[in-house]
Amino acid sequence: MNFEEIVDKINEILVEEFEVDAEVIESDKNVKETLDLDSLDYVDLVVLIESNFGVRLVEADFAEMVTFQDFYKIVENKIAAKNA
């Protein structure tokens, strides 16, 4: 799975599962401010990322995540590590 496919799939998950308007998802925007998810939403997001990509996000990943670009890169790096 290439980077663009990862971005598309994550955005699709956010739009379909969390009813986020696709137009507000921009790579340089702040994830937490843009999505305004509560703690249960983050749990759901972790489960959806795991089921769609086969990788697990942990609390430390969210600490490093500021922008959507960070989010995409974290998932991409986890997929690369899993496939290495």
Secondary structure, 3 states (H helix, E strand, C coil): CCHHHHHHHHHHHHHHHHCCCHHHCCCCCEHHHHHCCCHHHHHHHHHHHHHHHCCCCCHHHHHHCCEHHHHHHHHHHHHHHHHC
